[in-house]
Amino acid sequence: MKFLLWHNNVLRDYTSWSLFISDNQYYVRRIRWKQHTPYRLETPETYGAENILSKEVAISIIGKFSSFQLDDFKHKAKAPLINIDGSESGILIDAHKIHWMNEPPQELVEIASWHKNTKTQFEALFS
């Protein structure tokens, strides 16, 4: 897996997107959790789908992400508190986890913009 993005709007579905490579082809895997659908703990309602992402788009997305100095973000970003009304977004890559509640703090605006643009490109694969 190259990286994982997620967005959790507490009033809607929890969604994650992962970019990975298999047999020299890039894929995006989207998982949705219908977190507000009544369920028993043993059987949450989740949906998964995969789609191919063109090599050119994947390389562009990865290239932009590679331009960020992750250690800078890691040290600047404070762990969010419990979120009972709003949204949480984040990125997981290697040992780096960067996340924010609602609107990102100033020091994360650039990477949050990349997150939003990448999420939009990934979602377009499934519409």
C-alpha positions in Angstrom: 0.0 0.0 0.0 1.3 3.4 -0.9 -1.0 5.4 1.4 -4.4 5.5 3.0 -6.8 8.5 3.2 -9.9 8.7 5.3 -12.7 11.0 6.0 -15.2 10.5 8.8 -18.2 12.8 9.0 -19.9 11.8 12.2 -23.3 12.4 10.6 -22.6 10.3 7.5 -20.5 7.3 6.4 -16.9 6.7 7.3 -14.9 6.3 4.1 -11.3 5.3 3.4 -9.3 5.1 0.2 -6.1 3.2 -0.2 -3.7 3.4 -3.2 -1.7 0.3 -3.9 0.2 -1.4 -6.7 -0.2 -4.9 -7.9 1.3 -6.4 -11.0 2.6 -3.0 -12.1 -0.9 -1.5 -12.0 -2.2 1.1 -9.6 -5.5 0.5 -7.8 -7.7 2.5 -5.5 -9.7 0.6 -2.9 -12.6 2.4 -1.2 -14.2 1.1 1.9 -17.4 2.7 3.3 -18.9 2.0 6.7 -22.5 2.8 7.2 -21.9 3.9 10.7 -25.4 5.2 11.4 -27.2 2.1 10.2 -28.3 0.0 13.2 -26.2 -3.1 13.4 -25.0 -5.6 15.9 -21.3 -5.3 16.7 -20.6 -8.6 15.0 -21.9 -7.4 11.6 -21.2 -3.8 10.7 -22.5 -2.7 7.3 -19.4 -2.0 5.2 -19.0 -1.9 1.4 -15.7 -2.2 -0.6 -14.8 -1.5 -4.2 -11.6 -1.4 -6.2 -10.8 0.4 -9.4 -7.8 0.9 -11.6 -6.1 4.3 -11.5 -4.0 5.4 -14.5 -0.3 5.3 -14.0 0.0 9.0 -15.0 -2.6 10.1 -12.3 -1.0 7.9 -9.7 2.5 9.2 -10.3 1.2 12.8 -10.2 -0.6 12.2 -6.9 2.4 10.4 -5.4 4.8 13.1 -6.7 2.8 15.9 -5.1 2.6 14.0 -1.8 6.4 13.3 -1.9 7.1 17.0 -2.0 5.8 17.3 1.6 8.2 17.1 4.4 6.3 14.6 6.5 8.4 14.9 9.6 7.5 18.6 9.7 3.8 17.8 9.6 4.1 15.0 12.1 5.7 17.3 14.7 3.4 20.3 14.0 0.1 18.4 14.0 -1.5 17.9 17.4 -3.6 14.8 18.1 -7.2 15.8 17.9 -9.5 15.5 20.8 -12.7 13.4 20.7 -15.0 14.6 17.9 -18.7 14.3 18.7 -20.1 16.6 16.0 -18.1 17.3 12.8 -15.6 15.5 10.7 -12.1 14.0 10.8 -9.8 13.6 7.9 -6.4 12.0 7.7 -3.5 10.3 5.9 -1.6 7.2 6.8 1.7 6.5 5.1 4.4 4.3 6.4 4.8 5.2 10.1 3.3 8.7 9.6 -0.3 9.5 10.6 -1.5 13.0 10.1 -5.1 13.9 10.9 -7.3 16.9 11.8 -10.8 17.7 12.9 -13.2 19.8 10.8 -11.0 22.5 9.2 -7.3 21.8 9.3 -5.0 24.0 11.4 -2.9 26.5 9.4 0.1 24.3 9.4 -1.8 21.5 7.7 -3.7 23.6 5.1 -1.4 22.5 2.2 -1.6 18.8 2.9 -5.3 19.0 3.6 -5.8 20.6 0.2 -3.9 17.7 -1.4 -6.1 15.3 0.6 -9.3 16.9 -0.6 -8.1 16.9 -4.3 -6.9 13.3 -4.1 -10.1 12.2 -2.5 -12.1 13.9 -5.3 -10.0 12.1 -7.9 -10.4 8.8 -6.2 -14.2 9.2 -5.8 -14.5 10.0 -9.5 -13.4 6.4 -10.2 -16.5 5.1 -8.5 -19.2 7.4 -9.9 
